[in-house]
Amino acid sequence: MKIAVAGATGRIGSQLTALARREGHEVVELARETGFDLLAPAGLEEALAGAEAVVDVTACPLDQAGDFFPAVARNVGAAATTAGVRRSVVLSIVGVDRAPDYDYYVAKLAQEQAYRESAPGVVVLRATQFLEFAAQMMEWNTQDGVTQIIDVPTQPVATSEIVRLLLDLATGAVEGDVELAGPKVESLADQVRRLVAKTGADVRVETVDAPPSLAGGAMLPGPGALLRGPAWEEWLAGQ
């Protein structure tokens, strides 16, 4: 089948594009690098012609999220409707409906709502943080030998599992909204400490306050979530 991927050149999009093509699907890559500005509707309807599904895995910096996510959703959703696309799959984040004090999650929830208002056959995959998240947080928040990490519980999941489920939702092999998480709850600060110990980095880990909703467990999945491995420590051992 023909599948369009919005954000096709990013971390998730590139994996999804590769998996879909390996399994015999035709993929339309919608990204700035392939000539598409998703904040402008020009060319989207033509690109989606003949596609049976569109998958949005776009990402953006925190300070742009409030405008970016709803705008892209409206543009892609309207184009998909006009082009006759049957299914729209949105990658979101576990807890976006339980974190009104965290702007990025507020923006992702607005993205979901904009898709439901404008796009055909919407299904949403809410996933927990990637297995790589602790390493990213350490990289982003280290300065002068100190890394400041929010003290939150997480339940990280492999990007390969996210990609597999996104493709299954796009093809209809799996139906309905889904929540996906890894198999084990972790402390983000403890994960970073273990990363420091494993790498021998000369870094001191300090915990800082998180938004209350995140500190209270908003990043954790609900009881009906799909749990798929590997666990974070298994992943770390292989790095």
C-alpha positions as CSV (number, residue, x, y, z in Angstrom):
1,M,0.0,0.0,0.0
2,K,1.0,3.7,-0.3
3,I,1.9,5.3,3.0
4,A,2.9,8.9,3.5
5,V,5.2,9.7,6.5
6,A,5.2,13.3,7.9
7,G,8.6,13.7,9.5
8,A,10.1,11.0,7.4
9,T,13.8,12.0,7.9
10,G,13.7,12.1,11.7
11,R,14.7,9.4,14.3
12,I,11.3,7.6,14.1
13,G,10.4,8.6,10.6
14,S,13.6,7.2,9.0
15,Q,13.1,3.9,10.8
16,L,9.4,3.7,9.8
17,T,10.2,4.5,6.2
18,A,12.9,1.8,6.0
19,L,10.6,-0.8,7.7
20,A,7.6,0.0,5.4
21,R,9.8,-0.3,2.3
22,R,11.3,-3.6,3.5
23,E,7.8,-4.9,3.8
24,G,6.9,-3.9,0.2
25,H,5.0,-0.6,0.8
26,E,5.4,2.5,-1.3
27,V,6.4,5.5,0.9
28,V,6.0,9.2,0.4
29,E,8.4,11.1,2.5
30,L,7.0,14.4,3.8
31,A,9.8,16.4,5.3
32,R,11.7,19.7,4.8
33,E,14.6,17.7,3.5
34,T,12.4,16.2,0.7
35,G,10.9,19.6,-0.3
36,F,7.8,19.9,2.0
37,D,7.1,22.6,4.5
38,L,4.5,21.1,6.7
39,L,3.6,24.5,8.1
40,A,2.3,25.4,4.7
41,P,-0.3,23.3,2.8
42,A,1.2,23.8,-0.6
43,G,1.8,20.4,-2.3
44,L,0.5,18.2,0.4
45,E,-2.8,17.2,-1.3
46,E,-0.9,16.2,-4.5
47,A,1.7,14.3,-2.4
48,L,-1.1,12.4,-0.6
49,A,-3.0,11.4,-3.8
50,G,-3.4,7.6,-3.8
51,A,-2.1,7.1,-0.3
52,E,-4.1,4.9,1.9
53,A,-2.6,6.1,5.2
54,V,-0.6,9.0,6.5
55,V,1.6,8.8,9.6
56,D,2.7,11.9,11.5
57,V,6.0,11.4,13.5
58,T,7.1,15.0,13.4
59,A,9.1,16.6,16.2
60,C,10.2,20.2,17.0
61,P,11.9,22.2,19.8
62,L,10.0,22.9,22.9
63,D,9.7,26.6,22.2
64,Q,8.0,26.0,18.9
65,A,5.7,23.1,19.9
66,G,2.6,25.2,20.8
67,D,2.3,26.5,17.2
68,F,4.0,23.8,15.3
69,F,2.0,20.7,16.2
70,P,-1.5,21.9,15.8
71,A,-0.6,23.8,12.5
72,V,1.0,20.7,11.0
73,A,-2.0,18.6,12.1
74,R,-4.5,20.9,10.4
75,N,-2.5,21.1,7.2
76,V,-1.9,17.4,6.9
77,G,-5.4,16.5,8.1
78,A,-7.1,18.8,5.6
79,A,-4.9,17.5,2.7
80,A,-5.5,13.9,3.7
81,T,-9.3,14.5,3.7
82,T,-9.3,16.1,0.3
83,A,-7.0,13.4,-1.1
84,G,-9.2,10.6,0.1
85,V,-6.7,9.1,2.5
86,R,-8.5,6.5,4.7
87,R,-6.3,6.4,7.8
88,S,-4.3,9.0,9.8
89,V,-1.9,7.7,12.4
90,V,-0.5,10.1,15.0
91,L,2.5,9.4,17.2
92,S,1.9,11.1,20.6
93,I,3.2,10.7,24.1
94,V,1.8,8.9,27.1
95,G,0.5,11.4,29.6
96,V,-0.3,14.3,27.4
97,D,-3.8,14.4,28.8
98,R,-2.4,14.4,32.4
99,A,0.2,17.2,32.2
100,P,-1.4,20.6,31.9
101,D,1.7,22.1,33.6
102,Y,4.1,21.0,30.8
103,D,3.9,23.0,27.6
104,Y,5.3,20.3,25.3
105,Y,2.6,17.8,26.4
106,V,-0.1,20.5,26.1
107,A,1.1,21.0,22.5
108,K,1.0,17.3,21.7
109,L,-2.5,17.1,23.1
110,A,-3.5,20.0,20.9
111,Q,-2.0,18.1,18.0
112,E,-4.2,15.0,18.7
113,Q,-7.3,17.2,18.9
114,A,-6.5,19.0,15.7
115,Y,-6.1,15.7,13.8
116,R,-9.4,14.4,15.2
117,E,-11.1,17.6,14.0
118,S,-9.5,17.7,10.5
119,A,-8.3,14.2,9.4
120,P,-9.9,11.0,8.2
121,G,-9.7,7.7,10.2
122,V,-7.6,9.0,13.1
123,V,-5.8,6.6,15.4
124,V,-3.3,7.8,18.0
125,L,-0.3,5.9,19.4
126,R,0.8,7.3,22.7
127,A,4.3,5.9,23.6
128,T,6.5,6.5,26.6
129,Q,10.0,7.9,26.3
130,F,12.6,6.2,24.1
131,L,15.3,4.0,25.6
132,E,17.8,6.7,24.5
133,F,16.0,9.4,26.5
134,A,18.2,9.3,29.6
135,A,21.3,9.8,27.4
136,Q,19.7,12.6,25.6
137,M,18.8,14.4,28.8
138,M,22.3,14.0,30.1
139,E,23.7,15.5,26.8
140,W,21.2,18.4,26.8
141,N,21.6,19.3,30.5
142,T,25.3,19.0,31.2
143,Q,27.3,22.2,31.8
144,D,30.6,22.6,33.6
145,G,30.7,19.0,34.8
146,V,27.2,19.0,36.2
147,T,24.1,17.5,34.7
148,Q,20.7,18.6,36.0
149,I,18.0,16.0,35.6
150,I,14.4,16.2,36.5
151,D,13.4,13.6,39.1
152,V,10.6,11.7,37.4
153,P,9.6,8.0,36.9
154,T,9.6,6.8,33.3
155,Q,9.0,3.5,31.6
156,P,11.1,3.7,28.4
157,V,10.5,1.7,25.3
158,A,12.5,0.8,22.2
159,T,12.0,2.9,19.1
160,S,11.9,-0.3,17.1
161,E,8.7,-1.3,18.9
162,I,7.2,2.1,18.3
163,V,8.0,1.8,14.6
164,R,6.5,-1.7,14.3
165,L,3.3,-0.6,15.9
166,L,3.0,2.6,13.8
167,L,3.2,0.5,10.6
168,D,0.7,-2.0,11.9
169,L,-1.7,0.9,12.7
170,A,-1.1,2.3,9.2
171,T,-1.9,-0.9,7.5
172,G,-4.9,-1.8,9.7
173,A,-3.2,-4.8,11.2
174,V,-3.8,-3.1,14.5
175,E,-6.9,-1.0,15.1
176,G,-7.8,1.7,17.5
177,D,-5.9,4.0,19.8
178,V,-2.9,2.4,21.6
179,E,-0.7,3.1,24.5
180,L,2.8,1.6,24.4
181,A,5.5,1.3,27.0
182,G,8.6,-0.7,28.0
183,P,8.4,-3.4,30.6
184,K,9.9,-1.7,33.6
185,V,9.5,1.6,35.6
186,E,12.8,3.5,35.9
187,S,13.9,6.7,37.7
188,L,15.3,9.1,35.1
189,A,17.9,10.4,37.6
190,D,19.0,6.8,38.4
191,Q,19.3,6.0,34.7
192,V,21.6,9.0,34.2
193,R,23.7,8.0,37.2
194,R,24.1,4.5,35.7
195,L,25.1,6.0,32.4
196,V,27.7,8.1,34.1
197,A,29.0,5.0,35.9
198,K,29.1,2.9,32.7
199,T,30.9,5.5,30.6
200,G,33.2,6.9,33.3
201,A,32.1,10.4,32.5
202,D,33.4,13.1,34.8
203,V,29.9,14.4,35.5
204,R,28.0,15.0,38.7
205,V,24.3,14.3,38.6
206,E,22.0,16.7,40.3
207,T,18.2,16.3,40.5
208,V,15.9,19.3,39.9
209,D,12.2,19.7,40.3
210,A,10.0,18.5,37.5
211,P,6.5,19.8,36.7
212,P,4.3,18.3,39.4
213,S,2.3,16.2,36.9
214,L,5.5,14.5,35.6
215,A,6.9,14.0,39.1
216,G,3.7,12.4,40.1
217,G,3.8,9.8,37.3
218,A,2.1,11.3,34.3
219,M,4.8,9.8,32.1
220,L,3.9,6.3,33.1
221,P,1.4,4.2,31.1
222,G,-2.1,3.2,32.2
223,P,-3.2,-0.4,33.0
224,G,-4.3,-1.2,29.5
225,A,-1.0,-0.3,27.8
226,L,1.0,-2.7,25.6
227,L,4.3,-3.5,27.3
228,R,7.2,-4.5,25.0
229,G,10.8,-5.1,25.7
230,P,13.7,-4.9,26.1
231,A,14.1,-3.3,29.5
232,W,16.4,-0.3,29.8
233,E,19.2,-2.1,31.6
234,E,19.2,-4.8,28.9
235,W,19.5,-2.1,26.3
236,L,22.2,-0.3,28.3
237,A,24.3,-3.5,28.5
238,G,24.4,-3.7,24.8
239,Q,25.6,-0.2,24.2
